Amino acid sequence: MHNPHDPRVLPLRDGVSPSCVVLPSRLQGSMLDFLAQRLPAVTRDDWVRRMAAGDVVDEHGQRVTPERPAVPGLRLYYYRALAHEAAIPFEETVLFQDEHLVVADKPHFLPVVPTGAYLQHTLLVRLKRKLGLPELSPIHRIDRDTAGLVLFSVQRATRGRYQALFRERSVRKVYEAVAPWRPELAFPCERISRIEESPQFFRMHEVPGEPNAHTRIDLLEVAAPWARYRLEPITGKRHQLRVHMCALGLPLRGDAFYPEVNDPPEGDYSNPLQLLARRLEFVDPVTGEARWFESGLGLRALR
């Protein structure tokens, strides 16, 4: 596989790595025809401008021109760009850095990786730009709405060993959350269920069947009508903590997706999701050291 960070292809630009698209085995027409059809969010005129600026190249580092015939199986590299991107007015903090790992404390509202309407204002791009680490890659993800710890791999050579920690559930993850207090519920407790994608866009829900999601839940503090909880996800399904708490009748404070979708308008930061990735613990697979990291962020006071 060709390395998208190879400077002979396209270098890192403002913290953004080039994107890659592979031409299919059967096609006709020009490179421009293919790109305009495959990636219609970018207009033909904009592709022509990008090509003229040298921002579209093939896997050999050769510039792509609009009239150049499409070549089956060839990889093309280009820079993703957004006409408008809302600034996220909250800053991340780097808690730890060595030759293998970066640990960052992510604020609410900041996406981890480029997606949709976010590119420069993502944790990955900010850290690549700030630290000058072109191969930086997240080892795991947390939601844009969630604050707290995110681990990044610095180099490809050791990345798989850290990814295996999460795949093999060798990382202890501790979250804190604010949700309603229900005196009839007993803690600590566990929620074990099957979570799958909901027909409703972006949401997950519990369904009958073999369990694939497991969360341990304990009560830390009560100030009715709210309480603060410790959540330990044993598995890592998308939106798992939010779905499990909601299923217990404890929807997280500030949750814009559960139990109902109530996404705030762009630029409204008044009601952040009260969920924090507080602590990570694991044995470093490269150094053998016992590692633990704790977020310096906090949730809103209950009162």
C-alpha positions, -999 to 999 in steps of 0.1 A, spaced: 0 0 0 13 34 -8 20 58 20 -2 89 18 24 107 39 51 101 14 63 136 4 67 124 -32 29 121 -32 16 150 -13 30 163 20 10 172 52 -6 206 47 -17 226 78 -20 193 97 -41 177 70 -30 145 53 -40 139 17 -71 118 10 -69 89 -14 -93 74 -39 -87 44 -61 -100 42 -97 -122 12 -104 -111 -17 -126 -136 -8 -153 -141 28 -163 -140 52 -192 -134 89 -196 -109 113 -180 -96 117 -145 -118 147 -142 -149 127 -152 -142 101 -126 -135 125 -97 -166 146 -105 -188 115 -105 -172 98 -75 -169 129 -53 -198 151 -64 -196 173 -33 -167 190 -52 -177 207 -85 -160 200 -118 -147 236 -118 -133 232 -83 -115 199 -94 -100 218 -124 -88 245 -100 -73 220 -77 -55 202 -105 -41 235 -118 -27 242 -84 -10 208 -83 -33 195 -55 -43 163 -72 -15 137 -80 -13 100 -87 5 74 -66 37 81 -84 36 118 -75 26 129 -111 2 158 -114 -33 149 -126 -47 170 -154 -84 173 -164 -79 157 -198 -57 129 -187 -74 95 -194 -85 75 -163 -63 45 -155 -80 15 -138 -67 7 -103 -46 39 -100 -46 57 -67 -52 94 -67 -43 117 -38 -59 151 -31 -64 176 -3 -98 178 13 -111 213 17 -142 229 31 -157 261 18 -169 270 54 -158 255 87 -171 266 120 -143 274 145 -145 253 177 -135 278 205 -122 252 229 -86 240 232 -72 205 237 -43 198 261 -14 173 255 -10 154 287 18 130 276 41 125 246 69 100 238 82 84 207 52 60 205 22 77 222 4 110 225 -23 114 251 -46 144 247 -74 159 268 -102 167 243 -128 194 251 -165 190 244 -177 197 208 -143 189 191 -144 159 167 -115 135 170 -110 131 132 -121 150 101 -157 143 93 -186 161 76 -183 198 83 -150 196 103 -115 194 91 -91 219 106 -111 220 139 -106 184 147 -83 170 174 -62 150 150 -55 178 126 -48 203 154 -23 179 170 -5 171 137 -1 208 131 9 216 167 33 187 172 46 182 137 37 145 136 25 135 101 19 98 110 -2 106 141 -33 84 142 -60 78 169 -59 44 186 -95 47 196 -123 73 193 -147 92 216 -177 111 204 -175 148 194 -199 155 222 -178 137 248 -148 153 266 -117 136 279 -88 113 271 -78 102 236 -47 81 228 -28 85 196 -1 64 179 29 84 168 44 59 144 32 31 121 58 7 133 42 2 168 6 12 160 -7 -23 157 5 -33 192 -14 -4 208 -45 -10 187 -45 -46 199 -49 -34 235 -84 -21 227 -93 -50 204 -84 -74 232 -101 -53 259 -68 -49 278 -75 -12 285 -95 -1 316 -116 28 306 -134 49 332 -159 76 324 -179 100 345 -214 112 337 -242 134 351 -277 120 347 -310 119 367 -311 103 401 -335 75 405 -337 63 441 -353 30 432 -323 19 413 -295 0 431 -258 6 424 -233 -7 415 -250 -25 386 -242 -38 351 -260 -34 318 -255 -62 293 -274 -61 260 -272 -61 223 -267 -27 206 -272 -22 169 -277 8 145 -311 23 146 -331 31 115 -329 67 127 -297 83 113 -266 82 135 -284 66 165 -280 32 181 -305 12 201 -309 -20 221 -324 -50 204 -331 -86 214 -303 -111 207 -269 -122 218 -253 -94 240 -225 -74 224 -223 -45 249 -214 -45 285 -211 -15 309 -205 -13 347 -222 16 364 -218 30 399 -231 60 418 -206 86 429 -226 116 442 -262 126 445 -277 161 445 -313 155 435 -326 157 408 -291 149 394 -264 124 402 -229 117 391 -220 82 379 -189 62 371 -192 42 339 -168 15 329 -174 2 293 -161 -34 290 -170 -34 253 -167 -4 229 -199 -1 208 -207 33 194 -228 54 218 -228 25 242 -227 45 275 -254 69 262 -277 40 251 -272 20 283 -279 49 306 -309 59 286 -322 23 288 -321 25 326 -341 57 325 -310 78 331 -304 98 299 -272 118 302 -276 155 309 -271 175 277 -275 145 254 -287 157 220 -295 123 206 -310 102 235 -338 97 243 -348 121 215 -329 140 188 -325 176 197 -293 187 180 -284 223 189 -278 248 162 -242 255 150 -223 276 175 -245 267 205 -222 255 232 -245 262 261 -254 226 270 -225 202 266 -231 165 270 -221 156 306 -199 127 297 -161 126 304 -135 100 295 -118 103 329 -92 76 331 -73 51 310 -51 22 324 -31 -4 305 3 -21 303 23 -5 276 29 -33 250 62 -17 238 79 -7 271 61 -31 295 53 -1 318 20 2 337 4 33 323 -24 54 336 -37 87 325 -63 110 340 -83 138 324 -78 173 339 -113 183 327 -145 182 347 -182 181 344 -207 207 356 -215 208 393 -247 190 402 -261 220 421 
